[in-house]
Amino acid sequence: MSARTGLFKPGQPFFGATPVNASDGNSILGREVTLKDKTRNFEREIRLRAVRNSFGAALLPSRIVGLSADGRTATGYALDGETNTGVVDELLPAAGVLSNDIFWICIKGPQLVLTRLDNDAADLTAGNLLSPITAATSGATTAGRVKNRALVAATADATAGQRNVTEAMATRFRALTTALTNSTNNLILVDVNPW
């Protein structure tokens, strides 16, 4: 047990291996903790939630995952347009978290997230709104990464400006650092749920 969370430490899954029963540990699913971010000396708070990996394969750190309606299970990497999301604990080992294990996702505060595998249309600049990239499936290698969130063209129709404000408020990620157009498959610091 971790003194910081009262449950298990960030950076390690709850079981460390696939549990025998997929319902093991259900009592802690959805539990949330708020911690000071000591990784970057920000002294900002991060909010973590314990969720189960129900995807059927390992989920890797610093990737955005889609969540079940109750927010207690990760269903795969997030796709463009998903709003019930979180970021897989950036401190997990590179192999990630195995199927059925329980782990932390960041639902608010600074967190490292991977950029797309191909060149973005523009630099990801600090302050930009970001969203998960479009991918073929939630299991694709390209899924769960960030891109610049495209604004609706102001000339599209009379409501485009208001839609941009509404969509911006629903955006879950804001860049805190910059990644150049050709900085592919790199980590960028984002603010999760900046509002």
C-alpha positions as CSV (number, residue, x, y, z in Angstrom):
1,M,0.0,0.0,0.0
2,S,1.2,3.5,-0.8
3,A,1.2,6.2,1.8
4,R,0.5,8.7,-1.0
5,T,-2.7,7.1,-2.3
6,G,-3.8,4.8,0.4
7,L,-4.2,2.1,-2.3
8,F,-1.3,1.3,-4.6
9,K,1.5,3.4,-6.0
10,P,1.4,5.3,-9.2
11,G,3.8,3.6,-11.7
12,Q,2.7,0.1,-10.9
13,P,-0.4,-1.9,-11.6
14,F,-2.5,-3.2,-8.7
15,F,-1.8,-6.9,-9.3
16,G,1.3,-6.7,-11.5
17,A,0.0,-9.7,-13.4
18,T,-3.3,-10.7,-14.9
19,P,-5.6,-11.6,-12.0
20,V,-7.2,-15.0,-11.9
21,N,-10.6,-13.5,-11.8
22,A,-11.6,-10.4,-13.8
23,S,-13.6,-9.2,-10.8
24,D,-10.7,-9.2,-8.3
25,G,-10.2,-5.8,-6.9
26,N,-13.6,-4.4,-8.0
27,S,-14.0,-2.6,-4.6
28,I,-11.3,-0.1,-5.6
29,L,-12.5,0.6,-9.2
30,G,-13.5,4.3,-9.6
31,R,-11.7,5.4,-6.5
32,E,-9.9,8.8,-7.0
33,V,-7.0,10.4,-5.3
34,T,-5.4,13.8,-5.6
35,L,-1.7,14.1,-5.3
36,K,0.9,16.8,-5.7
37,D,2.9,16.3,-9.0
38,K,6.4,15.7,-7.7
39,T,7.7,14.5,-11.0
40,R,8.2,17.9,-12.6
41,N,8.4,20.1,-9.4
42,F,5.2,21.8,-10.5
43,E,3.6,21.4,-7.2
44,R,0.4,21.2,-9.2
45,E,-2.2,18.7,-8.2
46,I,-3.0,15.7,-10.3
47,R,-6.2,13.6,-10.0
48,L,-5.9,9.9,-10.5
49,R,-8.7,7.2,-10.8
50,A,-8.3,3.5,-10.4
51,V,-9.6,1.6,-13.4
52,R,-9.5,-1.9,-14.8
53,N,-8.0,-2.7,-18.2
54,S,-10.8,-4.5,-20.0
55,F,-9.3,-4.0,-23.4
56,G,-8.0,-7.5,-23.8
57,A,-4.4,-6.5,-24.4
58,A,-1.8,-4.4,-22.5
59,L,-2.3,-0.7,-22.4
60,L,0.8,1.4,-22.6
61,P,1.8,4.4,-20.5
62,S,1.2,8.0,-21.7
63,R,-1.6,7.0,-24.1
64,I,-5.2,8.3,-23.9
65,V,-7.8,5.6,-23.2
66,G,-11.5,5.6,-23.7
67,L,-13.6,4.7,-20.6
68,S,-16.8,2.8,-20.0
69,A,-19.9,4.8,-19.2
70,D,-19.3,4.5,-15.5
71,G,-15.6,5.5,-15.9
72,R,-14.4,2.4,-14.0
73,T,-12.8,0.4,-16.9
74,A,-10.5,1.3,-19.8
75,T,-12.0,-0.1,-23.1
76,G,-9.0,0.6,-25.4
77,Y,-7.1,3.6,-26.7
78,A,-9.3,6.7,-27.3
79,L,-10.3,7.8,-30.8
80,D,-11.1,11.3,-32.1
81,G,-14.4,12.5,-30.7
82,E,-14.3,10.5,-27.5
83,T,-14.9,12.6,-24.4
84,N,-15.0,10.0,-21.5
85,T,-11.2,9.6,-21.4
86,G,-8.1,9.5,-19.2
87,V,-4.4,9.2,-19.7
88,V,-2.6,5.9,-18.7
89,D,-0.2,6.5,-15.8
90,E,3.0,7.9,-17.4
91,L,5.1,6.2,-14.6
92,L,4.1,2.7,-15.6
93,P,6.8,0.5,-17.1
94,A,7.1,0.4,-20.9
95,A,5.2,-2.9,-21.1
96,G,2.2,-1.1,-19.6
97,V,-0.7,-2.7,-17.7
98,L,-1.9,-6.2,-18.6
99,S,-5.5,-7.1,-19.4
100,N,-7.8,-7.3,-16.3
101,D,-5.2,-5.6,-14.0
102,I,-6.1,-2.3,-12.3
103,F,-4.1,0.8,-12.8
104,W,-4.2,4.6,-12.4
105,I,-5.3,7.0,-15.1
106,C,-4.9,10.8,-14.9
107,I,-8.2,12.6,-15.2
108,K,-6.9,16.1,-14.2
109,G,-3.6,17.8,-14.1
110,P,-0.2,17.6,-16.0
111,Q,0.7,14.4,-17.7
112,L,2.9,13.2,-20.5
113,V,1.2,12.0,-23.7
114,L,2.6,10.6,-26.9
115,T,2.3,12.5,-30.1
116,R,1.2,11.0,-33.4
117,L,3.4,8.7,-35.5
118,D,3.2,10.8,-38.7
119,N,3.8,14.5,-39.1
120,D,1.1,16.8,-37.8
121,A,-0.2,19.6,-40.0
122,A,1.2,22.2,-37.6
123,D,3.3,22.4,-34.5
124,L,1.7,21.4,-31.2
125,T,2.2,24.7,-29.4
126,A,1.9,25.4,-25.7
127,G,-1.7,26.5,-25.1
128,N,-3.1,24.6,-28.1
129,L,-6.2,22.5,-27.6
130,L,-5.5,18.8,-28.3
131,S,-7.6,15.8,-29.0
132,P,-7.0,12.1,-29.6
133,I,-6.1,11.3,-33.2
134,T,-8.3,9.5,-35.7
135,A,-7.4,5.9,-35.9
136,A,-8.9,2.8,-37.6
137,T,-9.7,1.1,-34.2
138,S,-9.1,1.6,-30.5
139,G,-6.4,-1.0,-30.7
140,A,-4.4,0.6,-33.5
141,T,-0.8,1.6,-32.9
142,T,-1.8,5.1,-33.9
143,A,-4.7,5.4,-31.4
144,G,-4.5,7.1,-28.0
145,R,-2.1,9.9,-29.2
146,V,-2.7,13.6,-29.4
147,K,-3.1,16.0,-32.3
148,N,-4.1,19.7,-32.7
149,R,-7.8,20.0,-32.3
150,A,-9.2,21.4,-35.6
151,L,-11.5,24.4,-35.2
152,V,-14.6,24.7,-37.3
153,A,-14.0,27.2,-40.1
154,A,-15.6,30.5,-39.3
155,T,-17.0,30.7,-42.8
156,A,-18.7,27.3,-42.6
157,D,-21.9,28.7,-41.1
158,A,-23.3,31.3,-38.8
159,T,-22.9,29.1,-35.7
160,A,-19.3,28.1,-36.3
161,G,-17.9,30.6,-33.7
162,Q,-20.2,29.4,-31.0
163,R,-19.5,25.7,-31.8
164,N,-15.8,26.4,-31.4
165,V,-16.4,27.8,-28.0
166,T,-18.6,24.9,-27.0
167,E,-16.2,22.3,-28.4
168,A,-13.3,24.0,-26.8
169,M,-14.9,23.7,-23.4
170,A,-15.4,19.9,-24.1
171,T,-11.8,19.5,-25.1
172,R,-10.0,17.5,-22.4
173,F,-6.4,18.3,-23.3
174,R,-4.3,21.5,-23.5
175,A,-0.6,21.5,-24.5
176,L,1.8,22.7,-21.8
177,T,4.9,22.3,-23.9
178,T,5.6,22.4,-27.6
179,A,6.2,19.6,-30.2
180,L,7.3,20.4,-33.7
181,T,5.4,19.1,-36.7
182,N,8.1,16.4,-37.3
183,S,8.3,15.4,-33.6
184,T,6.6,12.1,-34.1
185,N,6.1,9.5,-31.4
186,N,7.5,11.8,-28.7
187,L,6.1,12.9,-25.3
188,I,4.4,16.2,-24.9
189,L,3.3,17.6,-21.5
190,V,-0.5,18.2,-21.5
191,D,-2.9,19.6,-19.0
192,V,-5.7,17.0,-18.7
193,N,-9.2,18.6,-18.1
194,P,-7.8,22.2,-17.9
195,W,-11.2,23.7,-17.2
